[in-house]
Amino acid sequence: MTVPKVGFVSLGCAKATVDSERILTQLKAEGYGFSERYEQADVVVVNTCGFIESAVDESLEVIADALGANGRVIVTGCLGAKTELLKEKFPNLLAITGPQDCEAVMAAVHAEVPPRHEPFYHLLPPGGVKLTPRHYAYLKIAEGCNHKCTFCIIPTMRGRLVSRMPSDILGEAQSLVEAGVRELLVVSQDTSAYGVDQRGQTDLATGKALRPHITDLARGLGELGVWVRLHYVYPYPHVDELVDLMASGLILPYLDVPFQHASSRILRLMKRPASGEGNLARVQSWREKCPSLAIRSTFIVGFPGETEDDFAELLDFLRQAQLERVGCFVYSPVSQARANSLPDPVDPELAHARRDELMALQADISHARLARRIGSRCTVLVDEVNGAEIVARSAGESPDVDGVVRLPATEGVAVGDRLSVEITGCDAYDLTATLLEFEP
């Protein structure tokens, strides 16, 4: 009997990756195979991104390619929330569903290519189907967002914050660890806000009283004995409690904090939570608590109304904060975002020049921060073994978005191994090291 095959394309952020993994796991359980080519698939699923215009353009291009090559296409994900746009551009789509709607995607697949047998859950790989390497996995702890940032339409597409129950998260994390995962990357739209929608509730499913709060959840994850890395942490006061856990060694000393800007005026126009005032003091306080802390952030330049003084304030913040890792984006109008109606748009050429200036400054800061690590020793997790080189990461580097640690290949070292190394050199973003010893 021929196995029905699904072509699958996953676009967008880590949160979308988790959605894709859930759909792929269900497809696998129901006996579907996967095709590496559009032409050989019985149906194609495209999990789209709709956050900024460049992401929308990429999603539309992929949908067009899939339709041209196959003709039987199901669209899901954030862009799926813009049903009318998709129907107008692609009237022949089989189905359109919004983000995190696994059931609707499965129903659409069933309608086009019915499953051939009852689900064989025992055939699933441990931890389910993953789009990441076996040794690390994204762990999504909540859906949606309660904020109303003027440049963002995520709440419109994904709804208000809905936190998962702590026992559900810890159960999934335990399964991932048992399947060989050695690093859990915690993601949500606003990780610091985890549990605010369940305030006052207690989860008793595990026989323990689990409070739905990010500090308690991080502590529980840290007790699993693997690396736990937090992404998208807004700088609320209770983040101090998380830094205490980092200082104690329970979770990785790493914070991904999307500051977005440093000018209080621009942050108010963005309607950012925990905006502006006191962020530099927070960074300094966190570093006093945990000197090994690595901080990553992203910033937007060219936001409507951004003046030279606002941009200078942002550069001054970077000089003082000395963040280890920084990403910078030129403001891009997003359909239906409230920022589109703000006055005084910034000329695109000026905005790109500001981005280049900011990243040149950050390259110097990053190089100086990394140079301070030369001669130190640390533990790294191996991501790749390529011929004469091992590519790894320490606690200070998250996969795909940060730099890496490179060292000469050594016989017997495999992906997922932990190594003890000494840092020997650096450039603006990456480190070099020598092997000291394997770690069990």
NUVO-105546 format. One record per residue (C-alpha): residue in three letters; x, y, z. Coordinates in pm, whole numbers, padded with zeros to 5 digits, always signed. Layout:
N
ALAXYZ/...
// end
This chain:
440
MET+00000+00000+00000/THR+00141+00337-00103/VAL+00213+00568+00189/PRO+00059+00915+00141/LYS+00329+01181+00143/VAL+00317+01539+00273/GLY+00551+01816+00168/PHE+00609+02055+00456/VAL+00764+02402+00471/SER+00813+02576+00807/LEU+00883+02950+00807/GLY+00919+03210+01081/CYS+01026+03206+01444/ALA+01101+02934+01696/LYS+00740+02945+01816/ALA+00625+02857+01464/THR+00885+02578+01458/VAL+00717+02422+01762/ASP+00379+02441+01586/SER+00531+02267+01282/GLU+00681+01995+01500/ARG+00340+01921+01652/ILE+00177+01890+01310/LEU+00461+01673+01178/THR+00441+01449+01485/GLN+00067+01395+01432/LEU+00120+01326+01061/LYS+00390+01072+01146/ALA+00165+00903+01399/GLU-00107+00866+01137/GLY+00126+00696+00894/TYR+00200+00981+00656/GLY+00540+00999+00493/PHE+00726+01318+00404/SER+00844+01434+00065/GLU+01154+01642-00001/ARG+01010+01774-00329/TYR+00685+01951-00401/GLU+00625+01741-00711/GLN+00638+01411-00522/ALA+00398+01512-00242/ASP+00028+01428-00232/VAL-00032+01757-00051/VAL+00187+02046+00066/VAL+00154+02229+00400/VAL+00314+02574+00435/ASN+00345+02712+00789/THR+00380+03085+00723/CYS+00514+03392+00900/GLY+00334+03727+00887/PHE+00525+03939+01137/ILE+00697+04188+00903/GLU+00658+04264+00534/SER+00975+04077+00432/ALA+00844+03766+00611/VAL+00505+03807+00442/ASP+00677+03837+00103/GLU+00878+03519+00170/SER+00564+03332+00273/LEU+00375+03444-00038/GLU+00667+03341-00258/VAL+00682+02994-00102/ILE+00305+02948-00140/ALA+00328+03050-00507/ASP+00616+02808-00567/ALA+00428+02523-00396/LEU+00113+02589-00596/GLY+00308+02609-00919/ALA+00491+02283-00857/ASN+00214+02084-00689/GLY-00121+02262-00688/ARG-00251+02103-00367/VAL-00151+02341-00089/ILE-00270+02403+00269/VAL-00161+02726+00437/THR-00134+02765+00814/GLY+00052+02992+01057/CYS+00047+03364+01122/LEU-00020+03469+00763/GLY-00316+03233+00771/ALA-00490+03491+00989/LYS-00509+03712+00677/THR-00762+03489+00506/GLU-00895+03743+00259/LEU-00547+03836+00137/LEU-00462+03471+00073/LYS-00795+03394-00095/GLU-00751+03691-00325/LYS-00396+03599-00423/PHE-00440+03220-00424/PRO-00803+03119-00483/ASN-00700+02756-00540/LEU-00566+02688-00189/LEU-00716+02375-00035/ALA-00746+02532+00310/ILE-00630+02827+00519/THR-00588+02801+00897/GLY-00446+03034+01158/PRO-00146+02976+01386/GLN-00125+02685+01634/ASP-00429+02514+01480/CYS-00302+02158+01442/GLU-00654+02010+01433/ALA-00763+02224+01138/VAL-00446+02138+00946/MET-00497+01767+01007/ALA-00860+01792+00899/ALA-00753+01960+00574/VAL-00489+01691+00511/HIS-00743+01417+00581/ALA-00988+01574+00334/GLU-00728+01572+00056/VAL-00535+01255+00144/PRO-00714+01031+00397/PRO-00491+00838+00639/ARG-00442+00471+00556/HIS-00465+00334+00912/GLU-00532+00421+01273/PRO-00257+00627+01437/PHE+00057+00427+01521/TYR+00183+00636+01810/HIS+00434+00368+01903/LEU+00618+00443+01576/LEU+00693+00800+01677/PRO+01055+00888+01756/PRO+01111+00969+02124/GLY+01008+01329+02186/GLY+00811+01344+01861/VAL+00920+01474+01520/LYS+01167+01762+01554/LEU+01298+02019+01309/THR+01600+02090+01530/PRO+01903+01865+01584/ARG+01848+01584+01833/HIS+02046+01748+02114/TYR+01840+02065+02155/ALA+01472+02155+02127/TYR+01243+02456+02153/LEU+00993+02439+02437/LYS+00694+02669+02391/ILE+00532+02761+02722/ALA+00253+02996+02611/GLU+00061+03122+02311/GLY-00034+03479+02225/CYS+00046+03813+02386/ASN-00138+04073+02595/HIS+00067+04371+02476/LYS-00033+04623+02212/CYS+00299+04728+02064/THR+00223+04961+01775/PHE+00461+04789+01530/CYS+00331+04437+01598/ILE+00018+04244+01498/ILE+00102+03920+01679/PRO-00190+03960+01926/THR-00423+03998+01628/MET-00290+03679+01469/ARG-00223+03465+01776/GLY-00461+03610+02032/ARG-00412+03703+02396/LEU-00172+03523+02627/VAL-00269+03163+02705/SER-00017+02985+02928/ARG+00026+02608+02927/MET-00015+02426+03256/PRO+00318+02373+03437/SER+00269+01995+03454/ASP+00213+01984+03075/ILE+00534+02178+03009/LEU+00743+01980+03254/GLY+00604+01653+03117/GLU+00703+01750+02762/ALA+01044+01865+02884/GLN+01100+01533+03064/SER+01010+01342+02745/LEU+01255+01552+02545/VAL+01533+01490+02796/GLU+01463+01117+02790/ALA+01486+01134+02409/GLY+01840+01275+02431/VAL+01782+01652+02431/ARG+02058+01828+02625/GLU+01939+02188+02586/LEU+01587+02328+02623/LEU+01524+02665+02460/VAL+01222+02819+02632/VAL+01014+03037+02397/SER+00687+03229+02397/GLN+00585+03576+02286/ASP+00649+03715+02636/THR+00825+03458+02853/SER+00831+03685+03159/ALA+00450+03701+03154/TYR+00408+03324+03170/GLY+00124+03235+03408/VAL-00030+03580+03453/ASP-00350+03446+03293/GLN-00356+03168+03556/ARG-00277+03388+03855/GLY-00401+03231+04177/GLN-00430+02882+04027/THR-00223+02580+04125/ASP-00146+02277+03910/LEU-00166+01952+04106/ALA-00139+01709+03814/THR+00208+01586+03915/GLY+00123+01541+04282/LYS+00308+01861+04360/ALA+00168+02210+04396/LEU+00301+02384+04086/ARG+00249+02760+04068/PRO+00214+02887+03708/HIS+00493+03144+03733/ILE+00807+03175+03521/THR+01040+03153+03822/ASP+00885+02829+03947/LEU+00875+02686+03596/ALA+01241+02774+03533/ARG+01334+02611+03862/GLY+01147+02293+03767/LEU+01311+02281+03425/GLY+01653+02342+03576/GLU+01610+02036+03797/LEU+01598+01813+03488/GLY+01978+01833+03459/VAL+02003+01985+03109/TRP+02080+02333+02981/VAL+01778+02564+03007/ARG+01796+02885+02801/LEU+01534+03162+02821/HIS+01429+03364+02516/TYR+01204+03671+02482/VAL+01224+03780+02845/TYR+01077+04126+02901/PRO+01263+04327+03170/TYR+01002+04310+03446/PRO+01119+04337+03809/HIS+01066+03965+03878/VAL+01336+03882+03621/ASP+01570+03942+03916/GLU+01448+03607+04052/LEU+01548+03435+03728/VAL+01894+03590+03745/ASP+01927+03444+04096/LEU+01861+03098+03946/MET+02129+03169+03685/ALA+02378+03276+03950/SER+02313+02949+04134/GLY+02384+02747+03819/LEU+02034+02600+03790/ILE+01963+02754+03447/LEU+02198+02906+03190/PRO+02323+03261+03261/TYR+02167+03391+02939/LEU+01887+03639+02883/ASP+01726+03728+02552/VAL+01561+04064+02628/PRO+01394+04244+02334/PHE+01458+04604+02442/GLN+01380+04733+02087/HIS+01506+05086+02165/ALA+01655+05300+02441/SER+01481+05632+02386/SER+01190+05662+02627/ARG+01005+05874+02374/ILE+01034+05611+02100/LEU+00949+05330+02342/ARG+00632+05515+02438/LEU+00543+05552+02069/MET+00605+05179+02034/LYS+00392+05122+02347/ARG+00649+04877+02478/PRO+00595+04715+02819/ALA+00860+04786+03083/SER+00983+05064+02858/GLY+01291+05276+02877/GLU+01335+05404+03224/GLY+01567+05195+03436/ASN+01671+04938+03176/LEU+02038+05031+03203/ALA+02017+05003+03581/ARG+01848+04663+03541/VAL+02130+04538+03321/GLN+02390+04654+03570/SER+02198+04496+03858/TRP+02169+04163+03677/ARG+02541+04159+03611/GLU+02617+04229+03975/LYS+02405+03929+04072/CYS+02547+03705+03798/PRO+02882+03823+03650/SER+02881+03545+03389/LEU+02545+03659+03246/ALA+02527+03698+02867/ILE+02255+03933+02742/ARG+02112+03927+02392/SER+01872+04189+02258/THR+01715+04321+01939/PHE+01656+04681+01835/ILE+01455+04864+01571/VAL+01595+05174+01399/GLY+01403+05406+01169/PHE+01081+05383+01369/PRO+00842+05669+01275/GLY+00947+05985+01456/GLU+01298+05862+01544/THR+01525+06167+01552/GLU+01903+06194+01553/ASP+01882+06253+01929/ASP+01677+05935+01976/PHE+01927+05735+01773/ALA+02219+05888+01964/GLU+02049+05783+02288/LEU+02026+05427+02157/LEU+02396+05422+02068/ASP+02484+05561+02410/PHE+02276+05285+02573/LEU+02473+05022+02382/ARG+02805+05176+02486/GLN+02702+05168+02850/ALA+02510+04839+02859/GLN+02784+04645+02673/LEU+02542+04373+02559/GLU+02707+04054+02438/ARG+02474+03986+02144/VAL+02263+04232+01944/GLY+02042+04213+01639/CYS+01912+04522+01461/PHE+01624+04565+01218/VAL+01517+04857+01006/TYR+01155+04946+01081/SER+00923+04786+00829/PRO+00554+04881+00805/VAL+00328+04586+00877/SER-00021+04574+00737/GLN-00277+04672+01006/ALA-00010+04783+01255/ARG-00097+05107+01436/ALA+00255+05244+01385/ASN+00172+05289+01017/SER-00034+05598+01103/LEU+00236+05766+01311/PRO+00376+06093+01172/ASP+00733+06170+01063/PRO+00841+05849+00885/VAL+01218+05804+00861/ASP+01373+05796+00515/PRO+01464+05430+00437/GLU+01820+05519+00331/LEU+01876+05700+00660/ALA+01727+05409+00853/HIS+01962+05163+00680/ALA+02258+05392+00750/ARG+02160+05396+01118/ARG+02143+05018+01125/ASP+02491+04994+00972/GLU+02628+05242+01226/LEU+02469+05057+01516/MET+02599+04718+01404/ALA+02950+04860+01350/LEU+02945+04986+01708/GLN+02810+04655+01834/ALA+03079+04462+01647/ASP+03344+04652+01846/ILE+03154+04591+02171/SER+03108+04223+02093/HIS+03476+04180+02008/ALA+03581+04346+02332/ARG+03340+04133+02538/LEU+03461+03813+02373/ALA+03828+03910+02411/ARG+03777+03924+02788/ARG+03699+03551+02776/ILE+04034+03453+02627/GLY+04217+03230+02873/SER+03899+03128+03056/ARG+03756+02778+03069/CYS+03397+02678+03001/THR+03167+02395+02898/VAL+03045+02382+02538/LEU+02779+02177+02361/VAL+02880+02036+02021/ASP+02653+02133+01729/GLU+02862+02013+01433/VAL+03168+01803+01358/ASN+03297+01902+01014/GLY+03619+01745+00899/ALA+03895+01925+01086/GLU+03665+02146+01293/ILE+03420+02118+01580/VAL+03150+02385+01601/ALA+03004+02427+01948/ARG+02834+02677+02179/SER+02884+02780+02539/ALA+02622+02915+02777/GLY+02668+03253+02610/GLU+02552+03146+02263/SER+02207+03039+02148/PRO+02171+02840+01825/ASP+02111+03019+01495/VAL+02112+03373+01639/ASP+02449+03404+01814/GLY+02811+03324+01740/VAL+02983+02990+01796/VAL+03291+02835+01955/ARG+03528+02666+01708/LEU+03797+02415+01799/PRO+04007+02153+01618/ALA+03835+01820+01556/THR+03918+01542+01800/GLU+03852+01174+01737/GLY+03549+01045+01921/VAL+03372+01380+01964/ALA+03013+01371+01838/VAL+02723+01613+01801/GLY+02553+01661+02137/ASP+02867+01598+02343/ARG+02965+01835+02619/LEU+03328+01938+02623/SER+03545+02132+02863/VAL+03748+02386+02666/GLU+03982+02680+02708/ILE+03908+02993+02505/THR+04211+03089+02296/GLY+04093+03363+02057/CYS+03803+03552+01903/ASP+03681+03774+01623/ALA+03382+04007+01639/TYR+03127+03730+01694/ASP+03292+03385+01727/LEU+03537+03227+01969/THR+03815+02973+01918/ALA+03913+02718+02181/THR+04120+02410+02260/LEU+03982+02090+02410/LEU+04059+02015+02773/GLU+03841+01710+02836/PHE+03513+01536+02760/GLU+03225+01571+03002/PRO+02981+01285+03064/
// end
